[in-house]
């Protein structure tokens, strides 16, 4: 009669009206867990309120931001089990890649399904219904997929689960969300460590209730968020724990780590038994009073997870901070995202931002220039963000170059190709000195270049440092290496005379051009780069997102390269650097900015190096 007892037990559980957390507590087997083979609610109380929110029919979106090791993925697995048993509907479980999704299916979901008879008996017996990215249950399909367009454009779904959505390509999360439009009773669950500041997942979280996990002080009872702030997570840095060279003596420092109450100033016990008991009295406190009623978001830091040692957290923090001071920010980024479960701000450090006041000249945009050698009109072509109602557009920069100064003539945003030509005429720039970024919508942009007589630019992303340019000087063949290519031929069209004409474009090297650009812009050269007094805030923001970071290559060798904050707009920076490329193509301006190392002309088969002349202050 054992099977009858189990059947009745399952049926009673399914009919009690319990929330998801209560249903799973002591009942759902989780063989993939590294802690316990069955879900025990008291072990991870910070997971319970998100599970209860998922049980609420009035909640359509739940965002969970927790540190690595907090068992946040368990929320998704328990929710999937609940849906299979209680409220079936098409469900998408989305990972960064198809391979990640396959691993989750094989390593986590299938063992859980097989360990729980009430789920296993619902599993399809037909092997064709159990595929790499899909399990077709009799009452619902379950898809485990990577964040790619093929998966995002195929099915209508009721439930959508995102794992680490900040790692998806831009626009992927939005594409999946569209699969839920018009569906009755949809639910979206996102599970993530920290994201990137102001990216799509960060904005989603901040649109929710932004609930912080709080625990009470054992001394005064004051509820507070547990954080790694130096005022809260403390240690003794003194002559006993730090040697004469400033190096930390870890075996002496780590035993001094403790947590301090922000209200009464009393140090708390830090043993795991106390922290586990304390967490059972924890609660979430909403910090966004303006959130929609159907959108809840939850956050906690590693310091709140009782099985993560406080000394381990502090050690990681101190080592990451030390590495960042040496120029390597990867450890600090990893710490912020995976321990604090906070968004990483990719803005450049304050000391790398340009002194705008120093660059500002005594003129306004479009003022006449008397000593001009040439001017260039360069544009960064953009697709636009459809979800924000934005169509195709172009960001532009026009600069004038003299013997001593590059002056900003105008900058801004243009919508149509016809307006680009109108602006070119108004700004007095010859067609061949108008250069457009052709990386996006290449055939269309080249056709516009052919129609109006413009030229194209295409940034080379292969870390290339130069392109060879062959010349005959004094009867000798000389190869000069420059950070842009010789003319490349693209699309062609009829010229109306029985022949055809072809679009021209040039490759340019991003890193070397960025080096030259910042050296001039940051005042390290005699040649000046200035902006007008009425230069837009967009220009100032776009051109301040690039900074130099230390990269460790696959071979273990460190190098420095220019990086950009992914969450910040940089289109006018692109247009500005393209403008410098155009100036370096101009023979006279190239002689002003560059000089040759003539002494090596007969070495290495006549190869000639360029040196930036403007780097030698006069």
C-alpha positions as CSV (number, residue, x, y, z in Angstrom):
1,X,0.0,0.0,0.0
2,X,3.1,2.3,0.0
3,X,2.2,3.7,-3.4
4,X,-1.3,4.6,-2.3
5,X,0.2,6.5,0.7
6,X,2.7,8.3,-1.5
7,X,-0.1,9.2,-4.0
8,X,-2.4,10.5,-1.3
9,X,0.5,12.4,0.3
10,X,1.4,14.1,-3.0
11,X,-2.3,14.9,-3.7
12,X,-2.8,16.4,-0.2
13,X,0.4,18.6,-0.7
14,X,-0.8,19.8,-4.0
15,X,-4.2,20.8,-2.6
16,X,-3.3,22.6,0.6
17,X,-2.9,26.0,-1.0
18,X,0.7,26.3,0.3
19,X,3.1,28.8,-1.1
20,X,6.1,27.5,-3.0
21,X,8.5,27.7,-0.1
22,X,6.3,25.8,2.3
23,X,5.5,23.2,-0.3
24,X,9.2,22.5,-1.0
25,X,10.3,22.6,2.6
26,X,11.4,19.1,3.7
27,X,9.7,17.6,0.6
28,X,11.6,18.5,-2.6
29,X,14.7,16.5,-3.1
30,X,17.7,18.4,-4.6
31,X,20.5,15.8,-5.2
32,X,22.4,18.4,-7.1
33,X,22.9,20.5,-3.9
34,X,26.3,20.6,-2.3
35,X,24.8,21.2,1.2
36,X,21.6,19.1,1.7
37,X,19.9,16.5,-0.4
38,X,16.5,17.9,0.4
39,X,15.3,21.6,0.6
40,X,15.3,22.9,4.2
41,X,13.8,26.3,4.5
42,X,15.6,27.3,7.7
43,X,19.0,26.8,6.1
44,X,18.5,29.6,3.6
45,X,15.8,32.0,4.8
46,X,16.8,34.7,2.3
47,X,15.4,32.5,-0.4
48,X,11.9,32.2,1.1
49,X,10.4,35.6,0.3
50,X,11.4,35.5,-3.4
51,X,9.7,32.0,-3.5
52,X,6.6,33.4,-1.8
53,X,6.5,36.3,-4.3
54,X,6.5,33.7,-7.1
55,X,3.5,32.1,-5.5
56,X,1.5,35.3,-5.5
57,X,-0.7,35.6,-8.6
58,X,-0.5,39.4,-8.3
59,X,3.3,39.4,-9.0
60,X,4.4,39.2,-12.6
61,X,8.2,39.8,-12.2
62,X,10.7,38.8,-9.5
63,X,14.4,39.9,-9.7
64,X,16.9,38.2,-7.4
65,X,20.4,39.6,-7.0
66,X,22.5,37.6,-4.7
67,X,26.2,36.7,-4.3
68,X,27.8,33.5,-5.7
69,X,27.3,30.7,-3.3
70,X,24.0,32.0,-1.9
71,X,22.0,29.2,-3.5
72,X,20.0,31.6,-5.6
73,X,19.8,29.2,-8.6
74,X,17.8,26.9,-6.2
75,X,15.0,29.5,-6.4
76,X,14.7,28.8,-10.2
77,X,14.9,25.0,-9.8
78,X,12.2,25.0,-7.0
79,X,10.0,27.2,-9.1
80,X,10.3,24.9,-12.1
81,X,9.3,21.9,-9.9
82,X,6.3,23.9,-8.6
83,X,5.2,24.8,-12.1
84,X,5.4,21.2,-13.3
85,X,3.2,20.0,-10.4
86,X,0.8,22.9,-9.9
87,X,0.5,25.6,-12.6
88,X,1.8,24.1,-15.9
89,X,2.6,26.3,-18.8
90,X,5.3,26.7,-21.5
91,X,8.5,27.6,-19.6
92,X,11.9,29.0,-20.9
93,X,15.0,28.6,-18.7
94,X,17.6,30.9,-20.4
95,X,21.3,30.7,-19.9
96,X,24.2,32.7,-21.4
97,X,24.8,30.0,-24.0
98,X,23.3,26.7,-25.3
99,X,26.2,24.9,-23.7
100,X,25.5,26.4,-20.3
101,X,21.8,25.5,-20.7
102,X,22.8,21.9,-21.6
103,X,25.0,21.6,-18.5
104,X,22.1,23.0,-16.3
105,X,19.7,20.4,-17.7
106,X,22.1,17.5,-17.3
107,X,23.7,18.4,-14.0
108,X,20.9,20.0,-12.1
109,X,17.3,19.7,-13.5
110,X,17.3,16.0,-14.6
111,X,18.8,14.7,-11.4
112,X,16.1,16.7,-9.4
113,X,13.3,15.3,-11.7
114,X,14.5,11.8,-11.3
115,X,14.9,12.0,-7.5
116,X,11.3,13.2,-7.0
117,X,8.7,10.6,-8.0
118,X,5.9,13.2,-8.2
119,X,7.9,14.8,-11.0
120,X,9.5,11.7,-12.5
121,X,6.1,10.1,-13.2
122,X,5.3,13.1,-15.4
123,X,8.5,12.7,-17.5
124,X,8.0,11.6,-21.1
125,X,9.0,8.1,-21.9
126,X,9.5,8.8,-25.6
127,X,13.2,9.6,-25.9
128,X,12.4,11.9,-28.8
129,X,10.6,14.2,-26.4
130,X,13.7,14.6,-24.3
131,X,16.2,16.6,-26.3
132,X,19.3,18.6,-25.6
133,X,17.4,21.9,-25.0
134,X,13.8,20.7,-24.5
135,X,11.7,18.3,-22.4
136,X,8.1,17.8,-23.7
137,X,6.0,16.8,-20.7
138,X,2.5,15.6,-21.4
139,X,1.0,18.8,-19.9
140,X,3.7,21.4,-20.8
141,X,7.0,21.9,-22.6
142,X,10.2,23.0,-20.8
143,X,12.9,24.7,-22.8
144,X,16.5,25.1,-21.5
145,X,18.2,27.4,-24.0
146,X,21.0,29.9,-24.6
147,X,20.4,33.6,-25.0
148,X,20.3,33.7,-28.7
149,X,17.9,35.1,-31.4
150,X,16.8,31.7,-32.6
151,X,15.5,30.7,-29.2
152,X,14.0,34.2,-28.6
153,X,11.9,34.2,-31.7
154,X,10.2,30.8,-31.7
155,X,7.6,30.2,-29.0
156,X,4.9,31.9,-26.9
157,X,5.6,31.2,-23.2
158,X,4.0,31.8,-19.8
159,X,7.1,31.5,-17.6
160,X,10.5,33.0,-18.3
161,X,13.6,32.4,-16.1
162,X,16.9,34.3,-16.7
163,X,20.2,33.1,-15.3
164,X,22.8,35.9,-15.1
165,X,21.1,38.1,-17.7
166,X,23.8,40.8,-17.5
167,X,26.0,38.4,-19.4
168,X,23.6,38.2,-22.4
169,X,24.3,40.2,-25.5
170,X,22.5,43.6,-25.7
171,X,18.8,43.3,-26.5
172,X,18.5,39.5,-25.8
173,X,16.6,39.9,-22.6
174,X,14.1,42.2,-24.3
175,X,13.7,39.7,-27.2
176,X,12.8,36.9,-24.8
177,X,10.3,39.1,-22.9
178,X,8.4,39.7,-26.0
179,X,7.5,36.0,-26.1
180,X,5.3,36.6,-23.0
181,X,3.3,39.5,-24.4
182,X,-0.5,38.8,-24.4
183,X,-0.1,35.6,-22.3
184,X,-2.4,35.0,-19.3
185,X,-0.7,35.1,-15.9
186,X,3.0,35.4,-17.1
187,X,5.9,35.4,-14.6
188,X,9.4,36.5,-15.2
189,X,12.2,35.4,-12.7
190,X,15.7,36.7,-13.0
191,X,18.6,35.2,-11.0
192,X,21.9,37.1,-11.0
193,X,25.0,38.2,-9.2
194,X,25.9,41.8,-9.7
195,X,25.3,43.3,-13.2
196,X,26.8,46.3,-15.1
197,X,25.6,49.7,-13.8
198,X,22.7,51.0,-15.9
199,X,22.5,47.9,-18.2
200,X,19.2,46.3,-19.0
201,X,19.2,43.9,-16.0
202,X,20.3,46.6,-13.6
203,X,17.5,48.9,-14.7
204,X,15.0,46.0,-14.4
205,X,16.1,45.3,-10.8
206,X,15.9,49.0,-9.9
207,X,12.4,49.3,-11.3
208,X,11.3,46.7,-8.7
209,X,10.8,47.0,-5.0
210,X,14.6,46.8,-4.3
211,X,14.2,44.9,-1.1
212,X,17.3,44.5,1.1
213,X,17.8,41.6,3.4
214,X,18.2,42.7,7.1
215,X,19.0,40.9,10.3
216,X,18.7,42.0,13.9
217,X,21.6,43.0,16.2
218,X,21.8,40.4,19.1
219,X,22.5,43.3,21.5
220,X,20.0,46.1,20.6
221,X,17.7,44.3,18.2
222,X,18.1,46.9,15.4
223,X,17.5,45.5,12.0
224,X,20.2,46.3,9.4
225,X,21.6,45.3,6.1
226,X,24.8,43.2,6.3
227,X,27.6,44.8,4.2
228,X,31.3,44.8,3.8
229,X,31.6,48.5,4.7
230,X,34.8,49.1,6.8
231,X,32.5,50.5,9.5
232,X,30.7,47.2,9.7
233,X,33.2,44.4,8.6
234,X,36.2,45.3,10.6
235,X,39.8,44.0,11.2
236,X,42.8,45.2,13.1
237,X,45.5,46.6,10.8
238,X,48.5,47.4,13.0
239,X,52.2,46.6,13.5
240,X,51.2,43.0,14.6
241,X,49.2,42.3,11.4
242,X,51.1,44.3,8.8
243,X,54.9,44.0,8.3
244,X,57.4,46.9,7.7
245,X,56.9,46.6,3.9
246,X,53.1,47.1,4.2
247,X,52.3,43.5,3.4
248,X,49.5,41.9,5.4
249,X,50.3,39.0,7.7
250,X,47.2,37.0,6.9
251,X,47.4,34.4,9.6
252,X,47.4,37.2,12.2
253,X,45.0,39.6,10.5
254,X,42.1,37.2,9.7
255,X,41.4,36.1,13.3
256,X,40.7,39.8,14.1
257,X,37.8,40.0,11.6
258,X,34.4,40.8,13.2
259,X,31.1,42.4,12.4
260,X,29.9,45.6,14.2
261,X,26.4,46.9,14.7
262,X,25.6,50.2,13.0
263,X,23.3,51.2,15.8
264,X,24.9,50.3,19.2
265,X,28.5,49.6,18.0
266,X,28.7,46.2,19.6
267,X,30.7,43.5,17.9
268,X,28.7,40.4,16.9
269,X,29.7,36.7,17.3
270,X,31.0,35.5,13.9
271,X,30.6,31.7,14.4
272,X,28.4,30.0,11.8
273,X,26.0,28.7,14.4
274,X,25.1,32.2,15.6
275,X,24.9,33.6,12.1
276,X,22.6,30.8,11.0
277,X,20.3,31.4,14.0
278,X,20.4,35.2,13.3
279,X,19.5,34.7,9.6
280,X,16.3,32.9,10.6
281,X,15.1,36.2,12.1
282,X,16.0,38.1,8.9
283,X,13.5,40.0,6.7
284,X,13.4,42.0,3.6
285,X,12.8,45.8,3.6
286,X,11.6,47.5,0.4
287,X,13.6,50.7,-0.5
288,X,11.7,51.7,-3.7
289,X,8.3,53.1,-2.8
290,X,7.6,53.9,-6.5
291,X,7.8,50.4,-7.8
292,X,4.9,48.7,-9.6
293,X,2.8,46.5,-7.3
294,X,3.5,43.4,-9.4
295,X,7.3,43.8,-9.5
296,X,9.5,42.7,-6.6
297,X,13.3,42.7,-6.5
298,X,15.5,41.2,-3.8
299,X,19.2,41.7,-2.8
300,X,21.7,40.6,-0.2
301,X,25.5,40.6,0.1
302,X,27.8,37.7,0.9
303,X,28.2,38.9,4.5
304,X,24.6,37.9,5.1
305,X,25.1,34.2,4.0
306,X,26.0,32.3,7.2
307,X,28.0,29.6,5.5
308,X,30.4,32.2,3.8
309,X,33.1,33.1,6.3
310,X,33.5,36.8,7.0
311,X,37.3,36.5,7.0
312,X,37.1,35.0,3.5
313,X,35.1,38.0,2.3
314,X,37.4,40.5,3.8
315,X,40.5,38.8,2.5
316,X,39.1,38.8,-1.1
317,X,38.2,42.4,-0.7
318,X,41.6,43.5,0.4
319,X,43.4,41.6,-2.3
320,X,41.1,42.9,-5.0
321,X,41.5,46.5,-3.8
322,X,45.3,46.0,-3.8
323,X,45.3,44.6,-7.3
324,X,43.1,47.5,-8.6
325,X,45.7,50.0,-7.2
326,X,48.3,48.3,-9.3
327,X,46.1,48.8,-12.4
328,X,44.4,45.4,-12.6
329,X,40.7,45.8,-12.0
330,X,39.4,42.4,-12.9
331,X,39.6,41.0,-9.3
332,X,37.7,44.1,-7.9
333,X,35.1,43.8,-10.6
334,X,34.6,40.1,-9.8
335,X,34.4,40.9,-6.1
336,X,31.8,43.6,-6.5
337,X,29.6,41.5,-8.8
338,X,30.0,38.1,-7.0
339,X,30.4,39.0,-3.4
340,X,28.5,42.3,-3.0
341,X,26.0,41.2,-5.8
342,X,26.2,44.9,-6.9
343,X,26.4,46.4,-10.3
344,X,29.9,47.2,-11.6
345,X,30.4,50.8,-12.7
346,X,32.5,50.8,-15.9
347,X,32.9,54.5,-15.9
348,X,36.6,55.5,-16.0
349,X,38.3,56.4,-12.7
350,X,38.0,60.1,-11.8
351,X,41.7,60.7,-12.4
352,X,41.4,59.7,-16.1
353,X,38.6,62.1,-17.0
354,X,39.7,65.1,-19.1
355,X,39.8,68.5,-17.6
356,X,37.0,70.1,-19.6
357,X,37.8,73.6,-18.4
358,X,41.3,73.3,-19.7
359,X,40.1,72.2,-23.2
360,X,37.5,74.9,-23.6
361,X,38.5,77.6,-26.0
362,X,37.4,81.2,-26.4
363,X,34.9,80.5,-29.2
364,X,31.5,79.0,-29.8
365,X,30.6,76.4,-32.3
366,X,30.7,77.4,-36.0
367,X,32.8,80.5,-35.3
368,X,35.0,81.3,-38.4
369,X,38.6,80.0,-38.4
370,X,41.3,82.1,-40.1
371,X,44.3,79.8,-40.1
372,X,42.7,76.5,-41.1
373,X,44.5,73.9,-43.1
374,X,41.6,71.5,-43.4
375,X,38.4,70.4,-41.7
376,X,36.7,67.0,-41.5
377,X,33.2,65.8,-40.9
378,X,33.0,62.3,-39.4
379,X,29.9,60.3,-38.3
380,X,29.2,57.2,-36.2
381,X,26.3,55.3,-37.8
382,X,23.9,53.7,-35.3
383,X,21.0,51.2,-35.5
384,X,19.0,52.9,-32.7
385,X,17.2,51.1,-29.8
386,X,13.8,50.0,-31.1
387,X,12.5,49.3,-27.5
388,X,13.1,53.0,-26.7
389,X,11.3,54.1,-29.9
390,X,14.6,55.1,-31.5
391,X,15.3,54.7,-35.2
392,X,18.6,54.8,-37.2
393,X,20.7,57.9,-36.6
394,X,24.2,59.3,-36.8
395,X,26.4,61.1,-34.3
396,X,28.8,63.6,-35.8
397,X,31.9,65.6,-35.1
398,X,33.3,68.4,-37.3
399,X,36.8,69.6,-36.5
400,X,39.1,72.2,-38.0
401,X,42.9,71.7,-38.0
402,X,45.6,74.4,-38.1
403,X,49.3,74.3,-37.4
404,X,48.8,74.3,-33.7
405,X,45.2,73.4,-32.8
406,X,42.3,71.0,-33.6
407,X,39.2,73.1,-33.0
408,X,35.7,71.6,-32.5
409,X,33.4,73.3,-35.1
410,X,30.2,71.3,-34.3
411,X,28.9,68.0,-32.9
412,X,25.6,66.4,-32.3
413,X,23.1,63.9,-33.7
414,X,21.5,63.6,-37.2
415,X,18.7,61.4,-38.2
416,X,18.6,61.1,-42.0
417,X,21.1,60.8,-44.8
418,X,19.7,63.9,-46.5
419,X,20.4,65.9,-43.3
420,X,24.0,64.6,-43.3
421,X,24.6,66.1,-46.7
422,X,22.8,69.4,-45.7
423,X,25.1,69.6,-42.6
424,X,28.2,68.9,-44.7
425,X,27.4,71.8,-47.0
426,X,26.6,74.2,-44.0
427,X,29.8,73.2,-42.3
428,X,31.9,73.8,-45.5
429,X,33.4,70.4,-45.7
430,X,34.4,68.8,-49.0
431,X,32.7,65.5,-49.8
432,X,35.9,63.5,-49.7
433,X,36.6,64.9,-46.2
434,X,33.3,63.5,-45.0
435,X,33.9,60.0,-43.5
436,X,31.2,57.7,-42.2
437,X,31.5,54.6,-40.0
438,X,30.4,51.7,-42.2
439,X,30.6,48.8,-39.6
440,X,26.8,48.8,-39.3
441,X,24.5,48.3,-42.3
442,X,27.6,48.3,-44.6
443,X,25.9,48.0,-48.0
444,X,23.5,50.9,-47.3
445,X,26.2,53.2,-45.9
446,X,28.5,52.5,-48.9
447,X,25.6,53.3,-51.3
448,X,25.2,56.6,-49.5
449,X,28.9,57.3,-49.8
450,X,28.7,56.6,-53.6
451,X,25.6,58.9,-53.9
452,X,27.2,61.9,-52.1
453,X,30.9,61.4,-52.7
454,X,31.8,60.6,-49.1
455,X,34.2,57.9,-47.9
456,X,34.0,55.1,-45.3
457,X,35.9,54.2,-42.1
458,X,35.9,50.9,-40.4
459,X,37.5,50.3,-37.0
460,X,39.8,47.2,-36.9
461,X,39.1,45.1,-33.8
462,X,42.0,42.7,-34.2
463,X,44.5,44.7,-32.0
464,X,46.3,45.6,-35.2
465,X,48.8,48.4,-34.7
466,X,49.4,49.6,-38.2
467,X,49.0,49.1,-41.9
468,X,51.9,49.2,-44.4
469,X,52.0,52.1,-47.0
470,X,54.5,51.7,-49.8
471,X,56.2,54.8,-51.3
472,X,59.1,55.5,-53.6
473,X,61.4,58.1,-51.9
474,X,64.7,59.0,-53.6
475,X,64.4,56.0,-55.9
476,X,64.1,53.7,-52.9
477,X,61.0,51.7,-52.0
478,X,60.0,52.7,-48.5
479,X,57.3,51.0,-46.3
480,X,55.7,53.4,-43.8
481,X,53.5,51.9,-41.1
482,X,50.5,54.0,-40.3
483,X,47.4,53.4,-38.0
484,X,45.1,53.3,-41.0
485,X,45.0,51.3,-44.3
486,X,45.4,52.2,-47.9
487,X,42.0,52.8,-49.7
488,X,39.8,49.7,-49.9
489,X,37.2,49.2,-52.6
490,X,33.7,48.3,-51.6
491,X,30.3,48.3,-53.3
492,X,29.9,49.6,-56.8
493,X,27.2,51.2,-58.8
494,X,26.6,52.5,-62.4
495,X,28.1,55.9,-63.1
496,X,25.4,56.6,-65.7
497,X,28.0,56.7,-68.5
498,X,28.2,53.0,-69.2
499,X,30.8,52.3,-66.5
500,X,30.7,52.1,-62.8
501,X,32.2,53.6,-59.6
502,X,33.1,52.0,-56.4
503,X,32.8,53.1,-52.8
504,X,36.1,53.7,-50.9
505,X,36.8,53.0,-47.3
506,X,39.7,52.7,-44.9
507,X,40.4,50.4,-41.9
508,X,41.8,52.2,-38.8
509,X,43.5,50.8,-35.7
510,X,41.6,51.5,-32.6
511,X,44.3,51.2,-29.9
512,X,47.0,53.3,-31.6
513,X,44.5,56.0,-32.6
514,X,43.2,56.1,-29.0
515,X,46.8,56.5,-27.8
516,X,47.4,59.5,-30.1
517,X,44.0,61.0,-29.3
518,X,44.4,60.9,-25.5
519,X,48.0,62.1,-25.6
520,X,46.9,65.2,-27.5
521,X,43.6,65.7,-25.6
522,X,45.1,65.3,-22.2
523,X,47.6,68.1,-22.8
524,X,50.7,65.8,-23.2
525,X,51.6,67.5,-26.5
526,X,52.3,70.9,-27.9
527,X,49.5,70.4,-30.4
528,X,46.1,71.3,-28.7
529,X,42.7,69.8,-29.0
530,X,40.0,72.3,-27.9
531,X,36.2,72.4,-27.6
532,X,33.7,75.3,-27.9
533,X,32.2,77.1,-25.0
534,X,28.7,75.8,-26.0
535,X,29.8,72.2,-26.5
536,X,27.0,69.8,-25.6
537,X,26.8,67.7,-22.4
538,X,26.5,64.7,-24.7
539,X,29.9,65.3,-26.1
540,X,31.5,65.8,-22.7
541,X,30.0,62.5,-21.4
542,X,30.6,60.4,-24.5
543,X,34.3,61.4,-24.7
544,X,34.9,60.7,-21.0
545,X,34.1,56.9,-21.1
546,X,37.5,55.7,-22.2
547,X,40.2,54.7,-19.8
548,X,43.4,52.6,-19.8
549,X,43.2,49.3,-18.1
550,X,45.7,46.5,-17.5
551,X,45.0,43.2,-19.3
552,X,46.6,39.9,-18.7
553,X,46.8,38.0,-22.0
554,X,46.4,34.3,-22.5
555,X,50.2,33.9,-22.4
556,X,50.3,35.5,-18.9
557,X,51.9,38.7,-20.2
558,X,50.4,42.0,-19.0
559,X,49.5,44.8,-21.4
560,X,47.7,48.1,-21.2
561,X,44.9,48.9,-23.5
562,X,42.1,51.5,-23.9
563,X,38.7,50.3,-22.5
564,X,35.3,51.8,-22.6
565,X,32.5,51.6,-20.0
566,X,29.9,49.3,-21.8
567,X,27.0,50.9,-20.0
568,X,27.9,54.4,-21.2
569,X,27.2,56.0,-24.6
570,X,30.4,56.6,-26.6
571,X,29.3,57.6,-30.1
572,X,30.8,61.1,-30.1
573,X,34.0,59.6,-28.9
574,X,34.0,57.3,-31.9
575,X,33.3,60.3,-34.2
576,X,36.0,62.3,-32.6
577,X,38.7,59.6,-33.0
578,X,37.6,59.0,-36.6
579,X,38.1,62.7,-37.2
580,X,41.7,62.3,-36.0
581,X,42.1,59.4,-38.4
582,X,40.9,61.7,-41.2
583,X,43.5,64.4,-40.2
584,X,46.3,61.8,-40.2
585,X,45.4,60.9,-43.8
586,X,45.9,64.5,-44.8
587,X,49.6,64.9,-46.0
588,X,50.3,68.3,-44.5
589,X,48.6,67.5,-41.2
590,X,50.4,64.2,-41.0
591,X,53.7,66.1,-41.2
592,X,52.6,68.3,-38.4
593,X,51.6,65.4,-36.1
594,X,54.2,62.9,-37.2
595,X,57.9,62.8,-38.0
596,X,60.0,60.0,-39.5
597,X,62.9,58.1,-37.9
598,X,65.1,58.7,-41.0
599,X,68.0,56.9,-39.5
600,X,66.3,53.5,-40.0
601,X,65.1,54.0,-43.6
602,X,67.6,51.5,-45.0
603,X,67.0,48.9,-42.3
604,X,64.5,46.1,-42.5
605,X,63.9,46.4,-46.2
606,X,63.3,50.1,-46.0
607,X,60.7,50.0,-43.3
608,X,60.1,53.4,-41.7
609,X,58.6,54.1,-38.3
610,X,56.4,57.1,-37.4
611,X,56.7,58.9,-34.1
612,X,54.1,61.3,-32.9
613,X,55.8,64.7,-33.2
614,X,53.3,66.4,-31.0
615,X,54.4,64.4,-28.0
616,X,57.6,66.5,-27.9
617,X,56.4,69.7,-26.1
618,X,58.0,72.8,-27.7
